[in-house]
């Protein structure tokens, strides 16, 4: 039986936590000059993956 392989792109984007999966926020890569400092600072924090998407992430990361 072949081993289950992890989707490498997903492993770089999501981290397993006790309560689900953690992800980074978007809109933080470029065009930062027009965004207020408060918004950029708040975008640093990670967020939980929504509960409706958790099953999809689990399939991408079978060993997590």
Steps between C-alpha positions, in 0.01 A plus 500: 500500500650838406564760764276805531690804381462851636417779257813714540327826411247442779771413751663839436173687554334321793615387844318255724395633841306350788176663376538448125728663246674838498553709187654833407294791375493636148559857369844524661728440200507819295334842453564569868562873473132591475396275791494649850752375755218370718370280221845363415569431867173311539572294188813357665293281730404151394142385488315175543385320186121514484331187629334437163846469340666279762402171336651615170827595673512164679496323163789714379700435819436134589794480743423820692 
